[in-house]
Structures are given as C-alpha cells and as structure tokens.
Amino acid sequence: EFVFAGCDNLSKIYIPKNLTLIKKGNFNNNSWGQNTDLTVYYEGNDDDLTKITVLDANERLKNATVKYNRTGLPIEITNYGDWKIDVETSGI
C-alpha cells in the first residue's frame, strides 16, 4: 500500500496486462492537490483494464490519461528508492 504516495512529480507509469490488483493509496493525491498529471502506458486494451481491481485512495490513477496497447515506457522504471516492484508476483 501507498507505494507511490508522496511522489508528486511521478508523471508516467507502465502497467502490464497481467497486473490484477492495485492496492490502497498507491496513486493517492497529495494533501496539497498539486500533483503532476499522470499518464499510464497500459499493455492491454480498454476491456483488459476493467479487469484490474483498484482499491480505495487511488485518485491520480483513476483520473490518469491511459495509452493502450503499449509495451513499456520510454524510460523503464524498475526501482524507486528502497522499493523494488515485481508486478508478476504481486499487485502494486
């Protein structure tokens, strides 16, 4: 939970088609409401996206621009600080 909370300048993220769960607060708005716009590069299509369970407090993700049928970001993000995210074995 809350993996990207406080990452106000996060502007792009890649989500693979096999992701099934986004946990609470991972894409929460900051308390000042001054986040950069978020663009999601999603591997699947619109129907696939509806299969992802998105828990509460993920407003930034729910309001993001989604680019479908993508295979990655222009710049790959695999580590954020001390966090390493393995989307094949867990949700984010």
C-alpha positions, 0 to 999 in steps of 0.5 A: 500500500501507498507505494507511490504516495508522496511522489508528486512529480511521478508523471508516467507509469507502465502497467502490464496486462497481467497486473490484477490488483492495485492496492490502497493509496498507491496513486493517492493525491497529495494533501496539497492537490498539486500533483503532476498529471499522470499518464499510464502506458497500459499493455492491454486494451480498454476491456483488459483494464476493467479487469484490474481491481483498484482499491480505495485512495487511488485518485491520480490513477483513476483520473490518469490519461491511459495509452493502450496497447503499449509495451513499456515506457520510454524510460523503464522504471524498475526501482524507486528508492528502497522499493523494488516492484515485481508486478508478476508476483504481486499487485502494486 
